[in-house]
Amino acid sequence: MIVAHSKNRRPRDTDAAIAEMLRGVSPERLRAHVDMLAFPRHYVAERAANVRARDLLVKLLQSFGYSPWLQGSYDNIVVTSGGPGEGPYLLLGAHYDSVPGTPGADDNGSAVAVCLENARLIKENDIGPVMIVLFNREEDGLLGSTEFVEHLTGQTAWSVEEAHIFEMVGFVNRAPGSQKMPPGLPGVAGPDVGDFLALLANRHSNAIAENLLRLATSYVPQSSVLALKIYLGIEKYFGHLHRSDHAPFWKAGIPSIMWTDTSEFRNPHYHQVSDTPDTLDYEFISQVAKLALARAASRVWN
């Protein structure tokens, strides 16, 4: 395992069209998306609220010009920038359920907001082929994403080239000592200030992580982005590395990266009733959204 840092990468020439599009990312819209979902919405404990969240998301995606459909037993929400068969797709994904009793602003409203803002701008700028999936039941053992990946591997209409999974991307603490590291990771040392975006990659996605570091340096140079690159398949020995919806993609051999603010290793509101919209940094979330949009656009336009 190694930790790579965007600050150690040289910027490359930027595409004026991409830079202009990124200026369309709105912190205010991101806040509105988080506010929209800031209510307890566990699939079992708050079933009616979970359905309400699903319906709000479907309606919003329809307002962007998409035709969403529900996939699987747990109502994963899927939209594409093109019809089935137009892949291979770049996938952007996040789970929309929460743990019981919590408003889940960071976990995982912040990540859903990134996907929604990307969905809006991808549609407005006719970027494709991109697939956006909002998973359900992540908090129940990754049930929604597991079923989705099983569907992927069992058919040929959808082909996913790479998946980007957003898991808590909104909390920042710039105080010294605010950042901890997951225990037991050999040779891994990181900053002690919780002001960076972390990317988690394995042997199938390390090259994508490296591209994202270079895109960050070029398009969001004010941001600090770290990538934990894992080699030789050793991620299977570390449970902390499999705690979100990227894990089923890894298991299927599909290149996948988890994007995160590092969850409870930074955010004291993790799985608490205090995980509310006012605790988040929407400028930080906007930088996450811009980097994801830059990856989607550069894949198509460059």
N, C-alpha and C positions, 0 to 999 in steps of 0.2 A: 504494500500500500504506500502511496505517496500523496502528499498534499501539494497541489499546484495553485498558483495565485495569479489572478488577472494583472496585478500590478507588475508582474515580472514578464509580461508579454508586450511586444511592440505593437502599436496600433498599425492597422493596414489602411489602405485607401478606402474611404467610405463611398457608398453609392448615394447620390443626391436624392434619388427617389425614395430610398429606404429611410434616409435621415428625415425627409419631409413627412413621411408617413408616421414615423415614431413621434413626431411632435403632436400627433392627434391623440395620443394616449392621455386620458384625463384622470387625474387623481380624484376629482369630484365624482365622476362616474364610478370609479372603483369604490369610493366610500358609499355611494348609493347602492351598489350591488351588495356590499357587506351588510349594510343596514337592512336591506330587503330580506336577508336570510337569518338575521340575528334573533332566532328563537329556537328553543329546544326542538329537535327534529329527528330523534332516533327512530329507526324503522319499526321497532317493536313497542318500545315504551311510549312513544308519541306518534303512533301510526297516522292519525289524522293530520298532524303537523308535517310529517314526512311527505304525505301526499300533497299537502298545501305547498311545500317547498318545490316538489316536482312540478306542480302546475304553474307556479310562478316562473320557474326557469323555462319551461316549455313556451309559455306566453312571451317571455322576453326574447327568446331566440327566434320565435316567429316574427316579432317586431323588427328584427334585424334582417329578415328576408329568408330565413331558413325554413325547412320543413322537417322539424324534429320527429324522431320516432323513438319508441321505448323498446329497449332490447332486454331480453332475458326475464327471469322470474322476479327480479327485484327492481325493475324500472330504471335501468341505466338509460340515460338520455344521450342520443347520438345525433349529430349533424355533420354534414360534410360540405366542403366547398365545391364538390362535384358529385355526380351520381355514383352509385356502386359500379365498380369496374374501372374507374378512372384513376386508381392508385398507381403505384404504391403511395400510401398516405404518410404524411407526418402527422402524428397524433398528439394532441394536447389534452390532458386529462386531470381531473380532480374529483374527490368524493364530496357529495353534498349532504350527507347525513352528519349528525353530531352524536356525542355520547349523551345519555339521558340527563335531562335537567340542565344542560348547559347551552348557552346561546351560540357557541362555536364560531365566534367572529374570526379568530385566527385559524381554528381547527373546525371547519376548513373553509369558512367563508372567504378568507383572503385569497385562497387558491382558486376557488370558483370564480371570484371577481376577475382574476387574471385571465382565466379561460373566456369569460364573457367579453371582456374588453378586447381580447384578441379576436374573438368571433366577430364582433362588430366591425373591426378594422379590416379583417380578412375579407369579409363580405364587401365592404365599401371599396376595397382596392383590388378585388377579384384575384385573390391569391389562392392558388391551389396546386395540387390536391392536398387539402388539409382535412383531418377528421378531428372533431372535438367531442369528447365523451365525459359526461358527468356521472360518475359511478355512485351507486348506493351501497350501503351495508359494509363500507370499509371498517366501521367500528365493530363489526361482528365477525371479524376474521377474514376480511378482504373478499367477502362473498360475491359482491357485484363484479369486481374486476376479474376475479377468478372465472366466473361464468362467461364474462365477455371474451377473455383470452381463449377459453375453450371453444367458444363460437368461432373466433378468428381461425384457429388451427383446424377447424372442422369444415371449412368451406373455402372457396376460391374467389368470391366476389370482392371481398375486402382483403387487401394486402397492406400491412403496416410496415413501413421501412424503418421507422424510429418512433419511439414514444417518449414524451416528456410529461412526467407526473409531478404535479404541484401539491406539496403537503406542508401547510403552514408557512406562509411567505410574507407575513406582515408585521412581526414584532421585532423591535430594535431596542437595544440598551447600550448606550455609549459609555457607560461607567466601567472603569477598570475592574476586572474580576467578575464581570457579568456573564461571561461565556464559559461554559464547561464543555468537556469532550466526553463522548460515550466511553464507558470503561472497557478496558480489555483489548483495544485496537493496537496491534503491535507497531511501534515506530511512528505513531501518528501524534503530531503536536500541532496545535493551532493557536490562533490569537485568544487572548483572554477578554477581549471586548466584543460584545455581541452586536456588531454593526455590519455583518457581511451576509451575502447569500451563499449558501452551500449547495454544491452539486455532488451527487453520489453516482458514480459510474463503475461499470465492471469491464471485463475484457471485450465485451461486444460493443460497448458505448464509450470507451475512453477517448477515442478519436473525436467523437461528437463533443464530449466535454472540453477537449482542447480547442475545438472550433469555437465553442461558446466563450471560453476565456478570451480568445482573440476578438470576437465580436464585442464582448463587454468593454475591452480596452478601446475599441474603435468607436462604438456607438453610445455607450454609457460610461465614459471614463471616470465619472465621479463615484461610481459604484465599486465596491470591493466584492469580488467573486472568488470563492475558493472551490476547488474540485478535489474530492477524495477519489483517486483512481485506484481501483482494485484489480489485481492481476492473478492469473493462474487459477481462477475459480475459487479462491479462498473465501469469498463472501459467504459461502454456505456454512462456514464455521462460526459466523457471528450473527446472532439473532437480531441485534440492534439494526442491522443493515437491511432487514426484510420487513419493516413495520409499516409499509404503505403499499399503494396499488402498483408500484413498479415491480413488486416481487413476482407476481404471476407472469409478467412479460419476461423478466430475467429467466424464470424457470422454463419458459417456452423458447428461449434463445433469441428473443426479439430485442434488438438494441433499445435500451431504456435508461433514462436518467431521472432521478428524483431531485426536485428543486425544493429547498427548505430553509427556514430560519433556524433550524435545529431543534425545534419543538421544546420539550421540557429542559433541555440543556441550556436554554436561554430564557424561555417564557415562563414566568411563575404562575400564569393563569391557565396553563395547560390542563384541560379536563376539569376546569373549575367554573362555577357560576360567574366568576369575574372575567371570563373570556368574552369581553364586550367590544363593540366597535371603537370606542374611545381610547382603547389601549394600543391601537395600531398606528403605524406610520405609513400614510398613504403615498408620500413621495417615494419611500422605499418600495412599496408595492408597484408603483408606476414604473420604476426602473426594472423590476422583474418582468413586468408586462412588455416593456420595450425590448428587452433582451430576447424574450420568447418570440416576439413579432419579427425581430431582426433575423432570427434563425429561420423562421418560416419563409420570410420574403427572400432572403439570400439564397435559400435552397432552390427557389424558382427563378429568380431574376438574374442570378450571377452564374 
